[in-house]
Amino acid sequence: MQKYVEEGTLRIEWRDFAYLGQESVNAAQAARAAQEQGMFWEYHDALYQNQRSINGGTFSEEKLIQLAEELGLDTETFKASLTSGRFEEVVRRDLLEAQDAAIQGTPSFIINEQRLVGPWPLEDFERIIEEEAQKAESQAQGA
């Protein structure tokens, strides 16, 4: 973050990839509801720490609200955001965009045109970011 994002070389964009059924969609929407209270990453991390079987009840509405309470979120505000339906379209759009980009799983990263699927060592990310930054700089100088 400090080396690339804060200095302006890299912009990170998060996209939901709710491809594992309704509970996956529920979890993505819940994380967005937590984001409204400034707790996206904390909620995101808690979702991953608490995941169990796919669509086995782990991310039911009741359990997502319970998780928000455990994290200290205002649960009434969270529940209202979660059940409002306002995140449905953006979560659906993110999934369609990922499918259009031929992304088939998580984690997936795209650095300019280079795709990294699965967990990669930090050194590989740094190498690719540096290569892409040099290409961009060369293109900017040639323009």
Buried (B, 14 or more C-beta within 10 A) or exposed (E): EEEBEEEEBBEEEEBBBBBBEEBBBBBBBBBBBBBBBEBBEBBBEBBEEBBEEEBEEBBBBEBBBEBBEEBEBEBEEBBEBBEEEEBEEBBBEBBEEBEEEEBEEBEBBBBEEEEBEEEEEEEEBEEBBEEBBEEEEEEEEEE
